[in-house]
Amino acid sequence: MNQTRFGQTGFNVTPLGFGAAQIGYLNTDRQLASKILNFLLDEGVNVIDTASGYETSEEVVGESIAHRRDQFVLISKCGNTLPDISAPRWSAQLITETIDRSLKRLKTDRIDVMLLHSCDQRTLQTGQALAALVKAKEAGKIRFAGYSGDNETAAYAAGLPDVSVIETSVSIADQANIDLVLPIARKNNLGVIAKRPIANAAWKEISSQPSFYKEYARTYTERLAAMKLSPAALGIPGPPQTAWPELALRFTLSQEGVNTAIIGSTRLDNARSNISYANKGPLAPSIVQQIRKAFNAAQGTQRWTGQT
């Protein structure tokens, strides 16, 4: 896969990354998870995104690909309370102990990017949580600090000097951060990870969605229906099960400043298809504009915000 510069980090990243939430939350068979992770690395995908709160996700990543540690950029998240750490949410103690916990679970001596996991703006403004990440960076436990979240808080985080990476929602059904967050990230040369880049497969029936993100999918499903889009009319032929994810992923990767888009999967075939879609590159600018106009027309005066 082609690679692009990951902001100020010095890393080069592939447009497609792997989001490891599903393999943790869905208690995916570990042999299957390992097969998917190693397949992605074999195909050149070099971004793996997980979090301390994704149940067994960090453990599975560590067991599966720690032996290939130099082949990928490893991203995790912290700040929320954990059952095995007795410390307040967003406290320096919790963040410090969580990072040590993540290092053990991931079987590595460093995490390339550690993100504060959707903390509120007031927490960011106190500085304690981010200062704990900076201290971990100085100790060599992490290489870069960042923030995962949306809307005004993500825009605020993107302007902080100690933040090097932003992870934010950017998708066909979640476009607020394109105007609110990405311009600041570009100005400050930040690495940008697009989360939920295919809008949690909003074209599917709600009943088929995994329970842990069904509410996200419900909102996206309602938005996408209101946008009245057709992949075929936008130049993406084929059946809905392939045309929609291709259109959605390529729309996200068409946004200026997005370096990589993370998609989770518990099926090898889906992982293979996602690589194929990403390799087709961005959509034509005229198609991107049609999708953006459809979003703006559908949201009207409601002003749909990014889902945190």
C-alpha positions in Angstrom: 0.0 0.0 0.0 1.0 3.6 -0.5 2.1 5.6 2.5 1.8 9.2 3.6 3.5 11.3 6.2 1.9 11.1 9.6 2.0 14.7 10.5 4.9 15.8 12.7 5.6 12.3 14.0 8.0 11.3 11.3 6.1 8.0 10.7 4.8 7.1 7.3 1.4 5.4 7.5 -0.9 3.5 5.1 -4.3 5.0 4.2 -6.0 1.9 5.7 -5.4 1.0 9.4 -7.0 -1.6 11.6 -9.3 -0.7 14.5 -9.1 -3.4 17.1 -12.2 -2.6 19.1 -14.3 -5.3 17.6 -11.9 -8.1 18.3 -12.0 -7.1 21.9 -15.6 -6.4 22.4 -16.9 -9.3 20.4 -14.5 -11.8 22.1 -13.3 -12.9 18.6 -11.7 -16.3 18.4 -8.0 -15.5 19.0 -6.7 -17.6 16.2 -9.0 -15.8 13.7 -8.0 -12.4 15.1 -4.3 -13.3 14.8 -4.9 -14.5 11.2 -6.6 -11.1 10.3 -3.9 -9.0 12.0 -1.0 -10.9 10.3 -2.7 -10.9 7.0 -3.0 -7.1 7.2 0.6 -6.7 8.0 1.6 -9.1 5.2 -0.4 -6.8 2.8 1.4 -3.7 4.0 -1.1 -2.2 6.4 0.9 -0.6 9.1 -1.5 1.1 11.5 -3.0 -0.8 14.5 -5.3 1.1 16.8 -6.6 -0.3 20.1 -7.4 1.0 23.6 -7.0 0.1 27.2 -10.8 -0.1 27.5 -11.5 -2.4 24.6 -11.7 -5.4 26.8 -9.3 -8.1 25.5 -8.2 -6.1 22.4 -4.7 -5.1 23.6 -4.0 -8.6 24.8 -5.0 -10.1 21.4 -2.9 -7.6 19.5 0.1 -8.3 21.7 -0.3 -12.1 21.4 -0.8 -11.9 17.6 1.8 -9.5 16.3 4.2 -8.3 19.0 6.8 -10.4 17.2 6.4 -8.0 14.2 6.5 -4.9 16.3 8.8 -2.9 14.0 6.4 -3.3 11.1 3.5 -1.1 12.3 2.6 2.1 14.1 0.9 1.1 17.4 -1.8 3.4 18.8 -3.7 3.0 22.0 -5.9 5.1 24.3 -6.3 5.8 28.0 -7.9 7.9 30.6 -11.1 6.0 31.4 -11.4 4.0 34.6 -10.4 0.3 34.5 -11.5 -2.5 36.9 -8.0 -3.4 37.9 -6.7 0.2 38.5 -7.9 2.1 41.6 -7.5 5.7 40.5 -9.9 8.5 39.4 -10.8 9.0 35.8 -8.3 11.2 33.9 -5.9 11.4 36.9 -2.2 11.3 36.4 -2.1 8.1 38.4 -4.6 6.3 36.3 -3.0 7.4 33.0 0.5 6.3 34.2 -0.7 2.9 35.5 -2.8 2.4 32.4 0.2 3.0 30.1 2.3 0.4 32.1 -0.7 -2.0 31.8 -0.9 -1.4 28.1 2.8 -2.0 27.6 2.5 -5.4 29.3 -0.7 -6.4 27.4 0.7 -5.4 24.1 4.0 -7.1 24.8 6.1 -4.1 23.8 8.5 -1.6 25.3 6.9 1.5 23.6 3.6 2.7 22.3 4.0 4.9 19.3 0.9 7.1 20.0 -1.1 7.2 23.2 -4.4 9.1 23.0 -6.6 10.6 25.7 -9.8 8.7 25.1 -12.6 11.3 24.5 -12.1 13.3 27.6 -14.1 16.5 28.0 -12.7 20.0 27.3 -12.5 21.0 30.9 -10.3 18.0 31.7 -8.0 19.0 28.8 -7.9 22.5 30.1 -6.7 21.5 33.5 -3.7 20.0 31.9 -3.2 17.1 34.3 -4.1 14.3 31.9 -2.0 15.6 29.0 0.9 16.3 31.3 0.8 12.6 32.3 1.2 11.6 28.7 4.1 14.1 28.3 5.8 12.5 31.3 5.4 9.1 29.8 6.8 10.4 26.5 9.9 11.7 28.4 10.3 8.3 30.0 10.3 6.6 26.6 7.1 4.7 27.2 5.2 6.4 24.4 6.5 8.3 21.4 3.7 10.8 20.9 0.7 12.1 22.8 -2.7 12.8 21.2 -6.4 13.0 21.6 -9.3 11.0 20.4 -12.7 12.7 20.2 -14.9 15.1 18.3 -16.3 18.5 17.8 -15.2 21.6 19.7 -13.1 19.5 22.2 -11.1 17.9 19.4 -10.6 21.3 17.8 -9.3 22.6 21.1 -7.0 19.6 21.5 -5.7 20.1 18.0 -4.4 23.5 19.0 -2.4 22.3 22.1 1.4 22.2 21.6 1.8 18.8 23.3 -0.7 17.1 21.0 0.8 15.5 17.9 -2.0 13.2 16.8 -5.8 13.6 16.5 -8.3 10.7 16.1 -11.7 12.0 15.1 -14.9 10.8 13.3 -14.9 11.5 9.6 -17.3 9.7 7.4 -20.0 10.0 4.8 -22.6 10.4 7.6 -20.3 12.3 10.0 -18.8 15.4 8.4 -18.7 18.1 11.1 -15.1 17.5 11.9 -14.1 18.0 8.3 -14.7 21.7 8.8 -14.1 22.0 12.5 -11.1 19.9 13.3 -9.2 19.0 10.1 -8.2 22.7 9.3 -6.6 23.1 12.7 -4.9 19.7 12.4 -3.5 20.7 9.0 -2.3 24.0 10.3 -0.4 22.4 13.1 0.9 19.5 11.0 -0.8 16.8 13.2 -1.2 13.2 12.3 -4.9 12.5 11.7 -6.6 9.2 12.2 -10.2 9.0 10.9 -12.3 6.8 13.1 -15.6 5.2 12.0 -14.7 5.9 8.4 -17.5 3.8 6.9 -20.1 5.1 9.4 -20.5 1.8 11.1 -21.9 0.3 7.9 -25.0 2.6 8.1 -26.5 1.0 5.0 -27.2 -2.2 6.9 -30.3 -3.1 8.9 -29.9 -2.0 12.5 -30.8 -5.5 13.7 -27.6 -6.8 12.1 -25.3 -4.4 13.9 -23.2 -5.5 16.9 -24.8 -4.4 20.2 -21.7 -2.5 21.4 -22.1 0.2 18.7 -25.7 -0.2 17.7 -26.6 3.3 18.8 -23.8 4.9 16.8 -25.1 2.9 13.8 -28.7 4.0 14.4 -27.8 7.7 14.2 -25.7 7.1 11.1 -28.4 5.0 9.5 -30.9 7.8 10.0 -28.6 10.3 8.5 -27.6 8.3 5.5 -31.2 7.6 4.7 -32.0 11.3 4.8 -29.1 12.0 2.4 -30.7 9.9 -0.3 -27.5 8.8 -1.9 -26.9 6.0 -4.4 -23.4 4.6 -5.0 -24.2 3.8 -8.6 -25.3 7.4 -9.2 -22.0 8.5 -7.7 -19.9 6.2 -10.0 -19.5 3.2 -7.7 -21.0 0.2 -9.4 -21.8 -3.2 -8.0 -24.0 -4.7 -5.3 -24.7 -2.7 -2.1 -22.5 -4.9 0.1 -19.4 -3.8 -1.9 -20.4 -0.4 -3.4 -21.4 1.2 -0.1 -18.2 0.4 1.8 -16.0 1.4 -1.1 -17.9 4.8 -1.5 -17.7 5.4 2.2 -14.1 4.6 2.7 -12.9 6.5 -0.3 -14.9 9.5 0.7 -13.1 9.6 4.1 -9.7 9.2 2.5 -10.5 12.0 0.1 -10.5 14.5 2.9 -7.5 16.8 3.0 -5.4 16.1 6.2 -6.7 12.5 6.9 -3.6 10.3 6.9 -5.2 7.0 7.8 -8.7 5.5 8.4 -9.2 2.7 10.8 -11.7 -0.1 10.2 -12.3 -3.1 12.4 -13.3 -6.5 11.1 -13.7 -10.0 12.4 -13.8 -11.4 8.9 -10.8 -12.0 6.7 -12.8 -11.3 3.5 -13.8 -7.9 4.8 -10.2 -7.1 5.6 -9.2 -8.1 2.1 -12.0 -6.0 0.5 -11.0 -2.9 2.6 -7.5 -3.0 1.2 -8.9 -3.2 -2.3 -11.1 -0.1 -1.7 -8.3 1.9 -0.1 -6.0 1.1 -3.0 -8.4 2.7 -5.4 -7.6 6.1 -3.9 -9.7 9.2 -3.3 -13.0 9.9 -5.1 -13.2 12.5 -7.8 -13.6 16.0 -6.3 -16.9 16.4 -8.0 -18.2 13.2 -6.3 -16.9 14.4 -2.9 -18.8 17.7 -3.4 -22.0 15.9 -4.2 -21.8 13.9 -1.0 -21.0 17.0 1.1 -23.9 18.9 -0.4 -26.2 15.9 0.3 -25.1 16.0 4.0 -25.6 19.7 4.3 -29.0 19.5 2.7 -30.1 16.7 4.9 -28.9 18.2 8.2 -30.5 21.5 7.5 -30.6 23.7 10.6 -30.1 20.7 12.9 -26.3 20.9 12.3 -25.3 17.3 12.9 -22.4 17.0 15.2 -19.6 14.4 15.3 -20.4 11.3 17.3 -18.1 11.1 20.3 
